[in-house]
Amino acid sequence: MDDADLGKEIVILGVTSQGRTFRPSNWAERLAGVMSVYRPQAARPSDYISYSPWCMPSTEDGVKCLVVQPALQKKFPEAWQYVEQFARENDLQVRERVTAH
């Protein structure tokens, strides 16, 4: 993605290009957990464990997915590339949608 795409978030669906459900079933939560350190401000010691607002597990059309905000690409391009590579290597379907930011 280039700078023209910074107004778009990506949605990585837990379905391969062949239509198979991706396993394990908690893949989105696991990946969001890995990405939780990439956030707008550092977590404080008193904070509860949480996901980054830039990389959140969700469901779309009844399918597990990971929603990745464009701010992640701008602030941490290597993290954005990691998520894109994960989707590519696992042959997951990826959708883009325009954000209201």
HELIX and SHEET records of a PDB file:
HELIX    1   1 ASP A    3  ASP A    5  5                                   3    
HELIX    2   2 TRP A   27  VAL A   34  1                                   8    
HELIX    3   3 MET A   35  VAL A   37  5                                   3    
HELIX    4   4 PRO A   70  LYS A   75  1                                   6    
HELIX    5   5 PRO A   77  GLU A   89  1                                  13    
SHEET    1   A 4 CYS A  55  GLU A  60  0                                        
SHEET    2   A 4 VAL A  63  VAL A  68 -1                                        
SHEET    3   A 4 LYS A   8  THR A  16 -1                                        
SHEET    4   A 4 LEU A  92  VAL A  98 -1                                        
END                                                                             
